[in-house]
Amino acid sequence: MHSPFNETQARPVEPGEYPVWDEALTLVNHDLAALLPDHGPLRLVARPAWPEESADDEHAAEHVYVAMPNGSWHGDELPPEQSAGPGAALAAVAFAAQDTVLECLWQVWPVCPEHRLGMHPGEEHGRAVWWCAGGRDGQSAQHVSAAVGEVEESYRPRRERRKQRRQNQRKNRDKQK
């Protein structure tokens, strides 16, 4: 796990700097907020090209990663922005986000509401999707659960939804007093 804000070379990416990644991250953050509402939105961080890359190419691009709100990340960099179409860019950001969430929070995300298994990002018909490998019983086949950016709060486990409802009820009671 990397904590780029503690390193002098890493920096937070400004909005609009990488528009393809910004758009993709907005959709992924929708899914994160629907399923893990207690964690802030993910962000992009960048590191300059490695010295050996810069020596070979004076125009070497920086490396962009998907990070937690505090700047920590895990996993591979995003591929060069210009090489990714919208579906591929969204799938790449979803994969990087899932890797960061898993390693930084030690939590599987997202989870299939039907099988209670971790889903994986992929592409289907040019769009990024969350797919599930299916049930352990051998009867349930793999399936697409939702498009990336379209996961709803109802996908959250019942226990989490119940906890959120209780917290909201307490807040409402406190406001009425």
N, C-alpha and C positions, 0 to 999 in steps of 0.2 A: 504494500500500500504506500502511496506517495502522498506527501503533504506539500504541495507546490508553493503554498504561501509562506512556508518556512524557508524556502530556497530562493536565492536572489534571482535566479534565471526564470522562474515560472511567474506567470501573470494571469489575472483574470481576463477573459476575452470580453471586449466591449460589445454591447448589442449592435447588430448590423455589420460587424466586422466579417463574419462568416454567415451570410444570410441563409444558405442552404441548411447549415447545421442549426442555426437559430430556429428556423421553421420546424425542423424535425424534432428538436429538443422541446419545443412548445407542446407538440403532440405527446411526446413521451412523458413530459411532466404532468399532462392531464391524467394519464394512466397511473402515474405514481401518486398523485393527489387522491385519485379515486380509491386506491387500494392501501396506501400508507399515508394517510392524511397528517400524521404527526411529524412527518419529515418535510423539510422545506424543499423547494424546487432544486433540481440539479442545475448545474451551470457548466459552461465551457471554460477550460483553462488551456494555456498554451505555453510551450517551452520552445526556445530557439532551436534551430538545427544543431545537431551534434557537431563538435569541432571538425571531425573527420569528414562529415558531409559538406560543411562549409568550405573546406580546403579543396574539395573536388568540384564544387559548384557554388559560385559566389551568390547565386540566387536561390539557394536551398531554402525551402519553406520551413516554417516552424511546425511543431507537432502539436495537434489539438486533441484534448482528452475530455471526456465527460466526467465531471467531478461532483461530489457532494457539496452542499451549501458552504461548508467550511473549507473547501478547496482540496480535500483529499480525494484521490481516485485510485483505481486499480484497473489494470488491463492495457490493451493495446491502444495506440492512437487511432484516430479516425483517418480513413484514407483521404487523399487529396480531394478537396471539395469539388473541383472541376471535373473529376473523373466519375462522379456519382450522379445518376439520375434521381429524381425525387423518391421513388420506391426504394432504391438501393441506399440512398442517404438515410432515409428513415429507418430502414432495417439496421444499418451500421450504427446509428445513434442508439437504437433500442438495445442492440447487443452490448454496446459499450456501457450503457446505463445499467443494464441487468448485471453485468460483471462488477461494476462499481458498487451497486447496492448489495450484492451478495457478499463481496469481500469486506466492505466497510461497515455494513450493518449486521452481517452474518444472518441474513434473512433471505429466504427464497422469495422472489418477486418476478413476475406475477404468478399467481396460483390459479389453476383451472377450477372454476366453481363446481364443475361436475365430478372431477376425479381427485381433486385436492392434491394435484401434482404440479410442480413448476412447469410453466409454459416456456416456449422458446421463440425468439423472433425469427421470422423467415419472410419469404416473398411468395405471393400467389397472384398470378395474373397482373404482375407489375405493381402490386401494392404490398406494403409491409403489414404483416399479421403476427398475432400471437398464436402459436399452435401447441396443441397438447399431444403427447405421445400415446394417450389412451389409458384405459384402466389396466390394472394388473391382472384382472380376471381373464384376459385373453379374448373377451367378448367385445370390448369397446375398442374401436379402431381409432387411430390418430385422427384429429380433427382441428380445424381452425376455430378458435374460440372467439376471437374478436380482431378487428383491424387495430393496428397500433394507433393510439389516439382516440379510440372509441370504447375503451373499457369503462364500465359503469361502476358506481359504488356498490351495486348489488353483488359484484364479484367478491367483495370482501367477505371473509369468513363470518358466520353468524355471531360468533363470540365478540369479534371486533365491532360489528354493527350494534350489538346489544350494549357494549361498553360505551360507545359513542352516544346512543340514545339516552342512557342513564346520565351521562355527563350533561347533555343538553337539557334534560329534565331538571337536574339540579340547578343549572344556570337560570332556567326559567323560574323556578321556585324562588331562588335568591333575588331575582329582579322584582318579583311580585311582593316581596317583604318590605 
